[in-house]
Amino acid sequence: MDEMFYLNSLWTMLAAILVIFMIGGFILLEAGSTRMKNAGHIAGKTIFSVGLTFLVFWAVGYGFIFGGDGNFFVGMTDFFVSGAESGASDVSDAVFFVFQSAFAAIAVCIALGGFAERAKFPVYVGFTILFSAFVYPVVAHWIWGGGWLAAHEKQDFAGSTVVHLTGAMAALAATILLKPRIGKYNKDGSANNLAGHNQVYTTLAVLILWVGWFGFNAGSTTSVDGAFFGYVALNTNLAAAVGAVAALAISWVVLGKSDIVTTLNGALAGLVAITASCAFVEPWAAVVIGLVAGLLVFYSTKFFDKMKIDDPIFALSVHGAAGVWGTLSNGLFATPELAAANGGSAGLFYGGGFGQLGVQAMGVFTAGLYAFVASFIILFILKKLMNGLRVSEEEEIMGLDISEHGNYGYPEEFLTEKNNNNKLTS
């Protein structure tokens, strides 16, 4: 094994650490975007779900994606990963496994956002196991593991479809079956703002995710050769920056206020959108992709609210709508040189015609449909087995911290309020 093998492995391991640290961003994002009475539950179930995901991915998920003797649908070997080095790759097999397991965990975090503030804890357990085994790995195999979409040269460098759209479509299935939170919509169809309890948390979360995304996108090179990871990082940074600015601008124009939540969602939407195309497009195109994502996330949140789809952490807009746009953008902006180096053909605006755009659209439709239908079936079965997916009305009003775990995430706040109420009634 030469020096390049060790350098590639070191870089990929560093990227894996960055991606795993993104889970901290998701904890703060989801906890801050929801109400105080559910904060401890959301933080705790995330760590548990991620741990469960890593175990399932080690047992079967990795093999279903990258296992040999596979077919167009799923891989069939490399279960219960041993960590032994084959010497057949330019990066450590064990490091690559850790890196890929982090992507699976991120997809789970996105999916579980659709459960926020109303799902039973055992539902999280059952869904995490089945999603990690039979939903995410199948889509990942189709695109990254040599499956049928890979054979059509679908472009998705770091996972706008594989990770983000898959997670978002699972979240959509959850929001439909769980139905809106108590008090979210009025009888006339108008929506109430069940505001998150900590905007500082959500802002810090976006910063953590932004930094972690350099591991997500640039780390997907799994190589230091030619320092191409720097080019990927440049595109990633530009898209995030313009996504935040565009979202702030459109909220200012439409609402008359520079809405902070919209700005944060714009940055994340820019990151999601550039994830597919960061290795295929020029920097000016990355700016356009991030700009459109920032505008799209603003209007898509309005659309989902109008459709009475209660999405507390905006997974459908940030990861779904932006994931679709980011994947399709390859079919528009991929350059001939970068497409040749990273797989696929040039985009429409570079003389490639509609071929690559068609492949991208086919990938979005089939992967999104599979993720939604499979997740819906899993949740429907769990609903029957567990006598419902949702906590009781009393438990939801009480908050999942105390009803599901017996402890408050903010004990001083709630216990002080309880003691004051007792004094008033005594």
Disulfide bonds with the S-S distance in Angstrom:
none
